[in-house]
Amino acid sequence: MSVEIRVPTLGESVTEATVARWLKSVGDAVKRDEPLVELETDKISLEVTAGEAGQLSEVLAKQGDTVEVGALLGRIADGAAGPAPKLNGNGHDSSKAAPVVAAEPADALMPAVRKLIEENGLDASTIKGTGPGGRILKGDVLAAIEAKRAPAKPTPAPTPVATVVTPPVVMKHEGGAREERVPMSRLRKRVAERLKQAQNTAAILTTFNEADMSAVIAARNAYKDGFEKKHGVKLGFMSFFVKASIQALREISAVNAEIAGDEIVYKQHYDIGVALSAPQGLVVPVLREADRMSFADIEKAIVSYGTKARENKLAIEDLTGGTFTITNGGIFGSMLSTPILNPPQVGILGMHKIQERPVAIAGKVEVRPMMYLALSYDHRLIDGREAVTFLVRIKECLEDPQRLLLEM
């Protein structure tokens, strides 16, 4: 009896994924709910887990394959009687036999690979096999030879040619690798498509302002210890910006809308996307009904999303349905930028680094912690007056945070 491993439902409008990598090899014992394979969609990376305990008996979708929802990825053999032995290409228990070496079919290439190992004075037991069942491929031997010849100073290791479908093309020179070409991930491709789509379809314009962050910084300094003690999370800047954005969106409803064909859809809810940098690329998880969230709720949600993003555990529902986006380039040191829209949204707010600068206050020059603000918007729907007014409301809320409590 075997259990099928299939591509799960990937979320709204997502019908296919790419097999990023298998976490188990054929013959490996697996536990129930243990991750087996990583899939990458145009929005997230996710792990497919084992439905039952047993032994991974068959892999039908290889790394790099595109698979649709419901497609068969592999099978798990029933392991109720205990983990089955790992079998090599000849059907023997690999835990009791010497490593089997092969480059392609074991029958035809096994002697050649063994000869390659012997000629170079290598120990087969020290070579990690990447073939089915842990078999040692010719590419594994070539990689071991190259590693043995490598100087003590670290240099980019060559990719085993025989173990990948499309190996990186590396241009070498005396100082080491000068170029490296790798396939774009599905997520990176999709991000590129969406950004280009936004530029091609929307009339993007950016307006700027600056805010004196003195009041927000003072509020944080005054309440941060008590806030963290009570809520178990630090009081950050993002919650102030989310609250200020909602105030502005309520007044300038066009910024919370979208264009659908010949119609304008005005949203009566405020689902704020917060752009995060994750290992797999840029992601924008959404704070649902953010207008109903407290400062603590917002900060907790952002921390949770950040953790999920780093661990590749964001779900499709975490990333869809936003009405407005906030991105913070300031954490990387950005002083000024022009954010690109996140379709079908028509507005995105850019935060930047807080920098002390001399400003004129009541006829006197004072040094204040200032931040440049940027609002990129779709000029097809939002006029300049509305965009400027929106950004002014953000500025007013940040410079006088009491407005956020009074909803003014």
N, C-alpha and C positions, 0 to 999 in steps of 0.2 A: 504494500500500500504506500502511495506517495502523496505528498501535499504540494499543490501547485503554488508557485510564486508569481503573482501577477502585478501589473502596474496599477496602483490604486487610483481612485478619482483624484484629479489634480487641482480641481477648482473651476470656478466660472471661466469659460472661454478658453481654458487650457486643455488641449486634446492630446499632446504628445510631449515626450521628454527624451533626454539623451542619457544613456548609461554612462555615468561618470567613472565609477570604479566598483569592482566587487570587493567586499570586505572579507569574504570567505572564498576558499578554493574548493573545487570538487573533491569530495572525500572528507572534508572537515566536519566535525561534530558541531551541531548548533543547538542552542537553547531556545525555548519559546520566547518570543518577543525580542530576540537578539538581532541587531542590525545585520543585514546580509549584503545589501547593495545600495549605493548612492545614485539617485537620479537627479538630473538638473533640468529645470524648466526655464522658460524665459522670464520667470519671476523669482523662483527660489530653488534651493537645493533641498532634497529630502531623502530620508532613509526608508527603505522598505525592510520590514522586520519579518522574522520567521513566525508563521502561524502556529507551528507545532515544533516540538523538539525532535531531533533526529540527525540525519547526515545529509549534507548537500550532495545530491547524487547527479545533478545535471544542470549545466548552465547553457541556456539557449540564446541569450542576448549578450553580445560581447561589449567590452568597453568601446564607447564611441558610437554604438548603434542608436538609431532613433526608434523609439517604441511608442505606440499609442496606448491610451487608457484601456486597461483590460488585457493587454498583450501578455503572453506567457514569457516570463523571464528565466525560469528554471524550476527545479523540483527538489523536494526534500523527501528522502526515504525514511520510512518509519524507524525510529530508533528506540522503541520502547524497551527492547532487551538490552540496551546499553549502546554506547557509541560504536559505530561500525569502524573497522580499521581503514586507514587511508590507503587507497590502492594506487599503485603507480600505473604507467601505461601498459605494463605487461600483465596486470591483474594481480600482482603480488602485494603483500602488506609492506608498505614503504617504511613502517617503523621497525621492520625486522631485516630489511634488505639494504644493500648499499645503494646510494643515490643512482637513479636511472638518468642517463644523459641522452638528450636528443635535440635536434634543431628543428625538425619538422616531424614526419612520421618516424617513430623510434626504430623501425626495422631497417630503414635505408640510411639513416644518418648517425645512429648510435656509435658505430666504430670510429667514424671521423671525429666526433666530438670527444670521445675518450682519448684518441690520439692527440688531439689539440691540448687536452689537459695534461697528458704525460709529457709532451714536448716542451711545455712551458713550466714544468715542475710545480703544478698546482695540486692542491688537495681537494678532491671533489666534495668532501664533507663540509668544506668552508664556503662553497659557492651556493648562493641562494637561488633556487630554481624558480622561474616565473611561469613555467608551462603548466598544463593541466596536471593536477595531482602533485604539484611540486617538482615536476620534471625539470632537469637542467637543460636549457636550450643553448644553441651555439652562441647566441647573443649574450647570454649570461657569462659564458666562458670568455668571450672577447672583452666584456666589461671588466671581468676579474683581471685579465691580462693587462688592460690599460691602467687599472688601479694600481697594480703591482709596479708598473713602470713609472707611475706619476711621481713627481718630486715631492719633497716634504711640504713645500709651500702649497696651500690649497689652490686648486685650479678647477674650473668648471668641468664636471665629469661628463664624458660622452654618453649619449643615450644608447642603450643596447638596440641595435638596428633591427634585430630579428624579433623583438618583443612588442613593437608598436606598429600600428597601421600606417601612420603618417609621422615619421620621426622628425624632430626639429632639424632644420637646416642650419648648421653652425659654420660660420666663416672664421677661420683661425689665423692668427698671426703670431709673431714672436712673443707678445705679451699675454697670450691666452685667447679666449673666445672674444671676438669683436662684435659678432651679431648672433642672435638666437631667434628663430622663428617658431612660434607655437600656435596651434589652432585657437581661434577665439572661442570662448565658452558660449553656451547658448544664452546665458544671462547677459554677458557683455554684448552679444549681437543684438539682443532685444533692446537693451538700453540704448545702443547706438541707433537702432531703427526708430525708437520712440522720440529721441532727441531730434533726429533729422526730420521726422514727421511733424514735430512741433514747429520747427523752423520753416518747413515747406507750406504748412497750412495756416498757421496763425500769424497775425501781424504783430510780432513781438516788439514791445517798446519797454524801456526801463526808466523809471524816475527815481531820484535819490533825495535823501534828507539825512539829517544827523540828529542824534539824541544825546542829551546830557544824562549819563547813567548814574549820577551822584545819588539820586533818591533811591533807585533800585538797590544800589550797592549798600547804602545806609540801612535800608530795610532788611536786607539779607544779613548784614553784620549784627543787627539788633536782635533778630529772631532765629538765626540759623541753629543755634544750640538747642533752644527750646523746641524748635520745629523738628529737628532730627530726633530728639529724645521722645517726643510725642508720637511721631509718625514713622520713625524708623527709616527715614530717607532724607537725603540732604536737600536743602532748598536751593535750586539752581536758577539760572536765568531763563531757561526755556519756558517754565510755567508762566512767568510774567509776559513773555511774548505771545504765548498761546492765548492768554486772557485778553491781552491788548488787541490781538488780531480778531478775536470774536466780537469785541466791542466795535471795531471798525467794520467788520463784515455785516453786522446788524444795521449799520447806518448806510453803507454802500453795498447794497445787495447784489449788484452786478458782478462784484469780485467773487461772490460765492455761487456763481451761475455757470452754465456751460451752453455751448451752441450745439444743437442736435438738428442737423439738416437746415430747414428754414425756420426753426423754432428756437427760442431761448428758454432754457429750463432754469428757473430760479429756485435754488435749494432753501428749504425752510429748516434745515438741520446743519450742524456745524461739525463735520468730521475732518479734523486737522491732521494732515500728513506731516511727519517729522523725518526729514532726510537723515539717514545714518550711513556711515561708511563701514561696510562689513568685509570680511575676508573675500567673499565671492563678488564684491562690487557694491555699487550704491543701491540701497534699499530705502523704501519710504513707507514704514508702518503707519497705521492710521489710528488716531485717538478718536474713538467713536463717541458721538454726542458729547464733544469736549465742553460745550457750554454748560453741561450738568456736572462737570467734574470740578473738584476742589483743587487747590494748588498741590496738595499732597497726592491726590489721585493722579494728577498729570505727571508728577515727578516719579511716582511708583511705576506708572505705565511705561515711561521712557526708559527707566532702568531695566524693566522686564524685557522690553523690546531689544535693548542693547545686548542683553545677555543671550537672548534667543538668536539674534543676528550673528553673534560671535560663534555660537554653537551650531549654526545652520539649522535652527529649529523653527524659523518663521513659517507660518502657514499661509496659504493663499488668501484666506479671509483677513489676515493681518495687514495685507498690502493693497487691498482693493476698496474702491468706493470713497476715497477722499474727496473733499470739496475745495480744499485750499492747502497749500504746502508751505512749510517753513524750513529753510536750510541754513545751517550755521557754518560758514567758512572760517569764522573767527577762531575756531578751535585749532585750525591749522596755521593761523597767523595771517589770514587774508584781511587786507585793509578795505578792499573795494572789489565788487564783482557784479556781473550782470547774469543772474540765474536764468536758466531755460525752463519754460513751462513744463509741467507734468500733465500731458493730455489725459482727459478732456478738460482739465481745470484751466481757468483763464487768468489765474494769478498765483504768484509765488513770492514770498518775502525772504530776502537775504539778510542774515545777521553777519556782523563782522567783528574784528578784534576791537576790544576796548583799549583806546590809546589816550594817554593824557596829552592834551593840546591846549594852547592858549586861545581863549575865546573872550569876546567882549560881553561883559555883564554889567548893565546899567552904567555904561560909559567907562567901565574899568576893565582892564585885561586880567583875567583869572585863568588859572590852569585847572581844567576839568577833565574827568574821564569821559571821553566822547566815543560814540560808535556811529559809523556810517550805516544807513539803512538803504536797501534797494528793493523796489517793487517792480518786477517784470510782469507785464500784463498783455492780454490780447486786445489790441486796439480796435478789432472788429466789434467788440462788445463794450469795452470800457473806454470812455473818453478821458482826455488828459485831466480835466477838472476833477473827475471822480477818482482817478489814480492819485493825484496830488492830495486831495482831501483825505483819502484812505490813509496815506502815509503820515499826514499831519496828525490824524487821530492816534495812530500808533505812537508817535513821538509824544503827544500830550499825555497818554496813559503811562508811558515809561518815566516821564519827567515828573509826574504827579500820580504815583501809584494808588492814592486814595480814590481816584476815579474808577479803578477796577472794582473796588468794594461798593461804590455807589452806582456802578454801571452808567457812567457818564462819559 
